[in-house]
Amino acid sequence: MVFKGLARSIGATPLLAIRCDFRGHSRTVYAKSEQLNFTGSIKDRMALHVLRKAYEGGTIQPGYGIAEATSGNTGISFSAIGRALGHPVTIFMPDWMSEERKSLIRSFGASIVPVTLEEGGFVGGIEKADEMAEREGNVFLPHQFSNLANCEAHEQSTGPEIWYQLKARELKAGAFIAGVRTGGTVMGAGQFLRSKDPSVRVHPLEPKESPTLSTGCKVGKHRIQGISDEFIPDILDLSSLDPVIQVSDGDSILMARALAAQLGLGVGISSGANFLGALLVQEELGPDAVVATVFPDDNKKYLSTDLFGDEPIRDDFLTPEVELLSYGTLRRSCRTCSDFDECRHWVDAGLGPGDA
């Protein structure tokens, strides 16, 4: 019953149709509003699915601990959902993540073990979580970077939602792009979209300042919390995807600010990055191409970061070339239909600023 109740609070998020002018052309970018999930991020989808699969497979039992290495949103999701299921949760987290993320994890009753760069950062956190499970026993390890259930979560929910929300408007996805941390979103949603139309482009996105995917190893530092670790995750198959798209962290910060200030969409830095990446893909495919992405979380987790500081504008930034106009909202009107092919409940749920 707990899983059923949680599932009603996760997924079936609106698809925003964001209208703008970019480089002399009218554009529409479609973005899933994932900050409306249970704990405010897209990671709720993965955490719920991973735990449900673990219960079904018997790898977690009532009373077991949960230990995971994460940069923030995954930790928040496992902390809240884990506690709802009655599990103690321990999060191994790089010590340079935002204070808001740490406070939210603690607010859900979880313990945080900070991991310094000298201790290995993300990789060191994974090793420490594994050591805890071996030392204490009765500890479930989600292993988000290598667990294929991560991809399944988005293949079974995010991808179908995008496809059928667009279909309700007689639109068909031409491309999907998402920033990569574990790779679960881009792999899972992309796999579903391509199962419907093999010609759909699926692009991973990374920061220009730290091109881990492009180089195969950690290079430089960046400020887009939520994407690009020090390694390429096991579940990410770059050979099956289209070319990596790069955007600057400063440009992403400015775009996230613009979405909030001009349209009232309070989203995080990675959302700004995804929006810019979608525009770049659309620039290649043509201004009328249907390009979808995700807004992974809200801006409340970034109050102490550069999202709310001064950010200089560089000549190579895209944000100054974007004029945001308005947005419409597409969503599924009910949560009762398990078969998307038979569902007829996709309707418009409202209009954004500028719509008369």
MARMI-139378 format. One record per residue (C-alpha): x, y, z; residue in one letter. Coordinates in steps of 0.05 Angstrom, whole numbers, padded with zeros to 5 digits, always signed. Layout:
N
XYZA/...
//
This chain:
356
+00000+00000+00000M/+00058+00048+00015V/+00086+00038-00055F/+00018+00051-00086K/+00010+00115-00046G/+00079+00140-00065L/+00068+00124-00138A/+00009+00172-00138R/+00057+00228-00119S/+00110+00212-00170I/+00108+00220-00246G/+00051+00243-00292A/+00084+00312-00290T/+00063+00368-00338P/+00099+00377-00404L/+00113+00451-00414L/+00111+00480-00484A/+00158+00539-00477I/+00154+00590-00532R/+00212+00636-00547C/+00250+00673-00602D/+00321+00649-00616F/+00367+00675-00670R/+00309+00705-00709G/+00262+00646-00707H/+00202+00629-00664S/+00214+00565-00625R/+00178+00517-00579T/+00216+00473-00531V/+00181+00418-00492Y/+00204+00405-00421A/+00179+00358-00367K/+00165+00397-00302S/+00199+00347-00255E/+00203+00394-00196Q/+00130+00375-00183L/+00149+00305-00161N/+00145+00280-00089F/+00211+00311-00064T/+00218+00361-00120G/+00262+00325-00171S/+00263+00273-00226I/+00303+00226-00182K/+00239+00206-00146D/+00221+00164-00207R/+00285+00125-00203M/+00287+00117-00127A/+00215+00090-00124L/+00226+00041-00182H/+00293+00016-00155V/+00263+00003-00086L/+00201-00030-00114R/+00244-00076-00157K/+00288-00092-00097A/+00228-00112-00056Y/+00202-00155-00112E/+00270-00189-00120G/+00281-00198-00045G/+00346-00158-00043T/+00317-00112+00010I/+00275-00132+00070Q/+00238-00091+00123P/+00287-00060+00171G/+00347-00061+00123Y/+00388+00001+00117G/+00396+00038+00051I/+00464+00068+00032A/+00478+00108-00031E/+00531+00154-00059A/+00499+00216-00090T/+00508+00290-00103S/+00441+00310-00075G/+00374+00297-00110N/+00381+00221-00109T/+00399+00226-00036G/+00338+00268-00021I/+00294+00219-00058S/+00321+00156-00024F/+00319+00191+00043S/+00245+00210+00037A/+00221+00147+00003I/+00265+00102+00045G/+00237+00133+00109R/+00166+00126+00083A/+00181+00052+00076L/+00212+00048+00146G/+00286+00043+00127H/+00345+00080+00158P/+00383+00116+00103V/+00456+00136+00099T/+00479+00182+00043I/+00552+00188+00022F/+00558+00257-00009M/+00614+00301-00037P/+00626+00356+00013D/+00622+00411-00040W/+00547+00402-00053M/+00498+00458-00035S/+00478+00467+00038E/+00405+00463+00018E/+00413+00392-00008R/+00448+00370+00056K/+00395+00402+00100S/+00339+00369+00061L/+00370+00301+00067I/+00378+00309+00142R/+00307+00335+00148S/+00282+00267+00123F/+00319+00232+00180G/+00378+00207+00139A/+00451+00209+00158S/+00503+00243+00114I/+00575+00220+00109V/+00613+00276+00073P/+00667+00254+00024V/+00724+00302+00007T/+00758+00307-00060L/+00820+00276-00028E/+00778+00217-00005E/+00755+00205-00077G/+00694+00248-00086G/+00638+00210-00121F/+00680+00148-00133V/+00703+00149-00060G/+00630+00155-00038G/+00611+00092-00077I/+00669+00054-00045E/+00650+00078+00024K/+00577+00056+00014A/+00600-00013-00008D/+00646-00018+00052E/+00589+00000+00099M/+00545-00055+00069A/+00601-00107+00075E/+00617-00085+00146R/+00546-00081+00174E/+00505-00128+00132G/+00430-00120+00119N/+00444-00057+00078V/+00413-00046+00009F/+00457-00011-00043L/+00416+00021-00099P/+00480+00031-00141H/+00447+00083-00184Q/+00506+00088-00232F/+00504+00014-00251S/+00432-00008-00235N/+00392-00019-00299L/+00328-00007-00260A/+00349+00066-00263N/+00340+00065-00338C/+00276+00023-00332E/+00244+00077-00289A/+00249+00127-00346H/+00234+00077-00400E/+00169+00060-00365Q/+00148+00130-00343S/+00186+00191-00369T/+00191+00167-00441G/+00119+00145-00449P/+00093+00208-00416E/+00132+00252-00465I/+00110+00211-00525W/+00036+00211-00509Y/+00032+00282-00483Q/+00060+00304-00550L/+00015+00255-00588K/-00045+00288-00555A/-00026+00351-00592R/-00014+00311-00656E/+00061+00322-00648L/+00118+00272-00652K/+00185+00278-00617A/+00243+00290-00663G/+00296+00293-00609A/+00306+00285-00534F/+00364+00315-00494I/+00382+00310-00421A/+00443+00325-00378G/+00479+00263-00354V/+00499+00243-00285R/+00479+00169-00281T/+00452+00167-00352G/+00386+00136-00330G/+00342+00191-00357T/+00373+00197-00426V/+00381+00122-00435M/+00312+00102-00409G/+00269+00157-00439A/+00310+00154-00503G/+00300+00079-00510Q/+00225+00086-00505F/+00221+00143-00554L/+00263+00104-00604R/+00219+00043-00595S/+00163+00086-00622K/+00206+00119-00676D/+00278+00096-00689P/+00294+00163-00722S/+00287+00201-00656V/+00353+00236-00638R/+00376+00224-00567V/+00431+00270-00541H/+00468+00269-00475P/+00489+00337-00448L/+00550+00358-00407E/+00583+00423-00383P/+00635+00455-00430K/+00679+00467-00369E/+00682+00393-00351S/+00674+00349-00413P/+00676+00281-00379T/+00634+00246-00432L/+00674+00274-00489S/+00742+00259-00460T/+00728+00196-00420G/+00757+00225-00356C/+00747+00282-00308K/+00771+00348-00336V/+00763+00415-00301G/+00707+00438-00254K/+00636+00462-00266H/+00576+00491-00228R/+00518+00451-00257I/+00503+00408-00196Q/+00467+00345-00217G/+00506+00327-00279I/+00576+00305-00299S/+00615+00266-00247D/+00687+00243-00249E/+00671+00181-00291F/+00625+00153-00345I/+00570+00112-00311P/+00564+00038-00328D/+00491+00045-00351I/+00509+00099-00401L/+00521+00071-00471D/+00548+00130-00510L/+00555+00088-00573S/+00479+00082-00577S/+00467+00157-00570L/+00475+00217-00615D/+00533+00267-00605P/+00544+00298-00537V/+00519+00370-00531I/+00559+00419-00489Q/+00536+00483-00454V/+00571+00530-00407S/+00555+00530-00333D/+00550+00607-00332G/+00503+00606-00391D/+00461+00553-00356S/+00457+00596-00293I/+00433+00656-00334L/+00382+00614-00371M/+00354+00585-00306A/+00348+00655-00279R/+00312+00679-00341A/+00262+00622-00337L/+00245+00643-00266A/+00245+00718-00276A/+00209+00720-00342Q/+00162+00660-00339L/+00157+00645-00265G/+00189+00576-00275L/+00233+00567-00214G/+00281+00513-00238V/+00352+00492-00223G/+00416+00503-00262I/+00413+00437-00299S/+00345+00458-00325S/+00376+00520-00355G/+00429+00475-00387A/+00377+00427-00415N/+00337+00484-00445F/+00398+00513-00480L/+00418+00444-00504G/+00348+00434-00533A/+00355+00499-00571L/+00422+00477-00600L/+00393+00411-00623V/+00333+00448-00653Q/+00381+00496-00688E/+00410+00435-00724E/+00344+00401-00740L/+00305+00463-00758G/+00264+00514-00718P/+00200+00472-00725D/+00232+00408-00698A/+00199+00379-00636V/+00253+00374-00583V/+00238+00350-00513A/+00279+00354-00449T/+00269+00353-00374V/+00272+00406-00319F/+00301+00360-00265P/+00288+00402-00203D/+00271+00470-00174D/+00313+00530-00154N/+00303+00523-00079K/+00361+00474-00074K/+00409+00527-00100Y/+00397+00587-00055L/+00470+00587-00031S/+00500+00576-00100T/+00519+00620-00159D/+00448+00614-00185L/+00432+00673-00139F/+00498+00710-00147G/+00528+00756-00199D/+00543+00722-00266E/+00580+00759-00320P/+00555+00752-00392I/+00606+00725-00442R/+00605+00736-00517D/+00595+00661-00530D/+00534+00655-00485F/+00467+00636-00517L/+00420+00664-00464T/+00424+00737-00489P/+00399+00711-00556E/+00337+00680-00525V/+00272+00719-00516E/+00225+00679-00473L/+00152+00692-00491L/+00103+00646-00456S/+00088+00573-00442Y/+00030+00525-00446G/+00020+00463-00404T/+00005+00393-00428L/-00008+00339-00376R/-00044+00274-00364R/-00109+00288-00329S/-00112+00223-00289C/-00067+00170-00259R/-00114+00111-00269T/-00093+00086-00338C/-00035+00036-00337S/-00037+00025-00412D/-00013+00089-00446F/-00035+00064-00514D/-00107+00060-00490E/-00107+00123-00448C/-00151+00179-00475R/-00143+00227-00416H/-00088+00272-00442W/-00113+00343-00440V/-00088+00414-00433D/-00086+00434-00360A/-00074+00509-00367G/-00037+00566-00399L/+00024+00604-00377G/+00041+00679-00377P/+00025+00715-00442G/-00031+00669-00463D/-00099+00702-00473A/
//
